[in-house]
C-alpha cells in the first residue's frame, strides 16, 4: 500500500526537463526499512527514493526532482482458493470483508481557500494506469480488487491523488510561485465513482496545506512549500 511520500523540485527544473530528444536519467534506491506493529501482524515500511535529472551520470548537475515514496507491506491473510467457476463471474458474485470508511479524528478545522471536486471514473483510472505504465489490477479489474485485496471497488492511484494535489496547488497559488516541495500522508483509500475533493489553503505567502477528502472524510493530508 502507498503510505505517503514527498517530492522536492530544484529551482528551474521546468526549463531543464523538457522533451527535446535528450534522455533523462532516473536513479532509484531503497534508503530506509522499518518494521512496526505486533509480531502477528507486522507492517514493513519501505522508503524508496527516485532522483530525476539531466547530466547526473557524469556529475554535470544536481538532480532536478527528488521523490520519496513510502510503501507499507503487510502479511496476507491465508484464504482457501475459490473453486474454478463454471460460468463467468460478475463483481457482485464476490463478497469480501467490507472495507470500512476511514475518517481522520482531527481533520483540518479551517475551510480551504481553493478546492476542486472530481468523480473518478473507470476511464480515469485506466488512462492513468496506461500513462504511468501501471498494470496493477486493483486499478482496472473490479473483480480482482474485491476478491483479492478486499476493496469494495477499484482503487484510485496514490500518484493520481498526488498529481491532483499539485494541480490544485498550482491553480490556487497562481502567480505567487511554483511548488518547491510537497510532503503528504495517505490516511484512507479513495475509490472509483466516489466523489473526491482536493483542497488547498495558504498558511502564509510560502507555506500551504493541501488535502483530499472522500466520502468517509479526510483521505490524504499534506503540506507544500512554494518557491520564493
Secondary structure, DSSP 4 states (H G I P E B T S, - for coil): -EEEEEEEE-TTHHHHS--SSPPPEEEEEEEEEEEES-STT-EEEEEEEEEEESSGGGTSS--SEEEEEEEEEEPPPP-PPPPPPSSPPPGGG--PPP------TT---SPPSEEEEEE--HHHHHHHHHHTT---GGGT-HHHHHHTT--SSPBPPHHHHHHHHHHHHHHHHGGG--EEEEEEEE-S--BTTSEEEEEEEESSSSEEEEEEEETTEEEEEEEEEE--
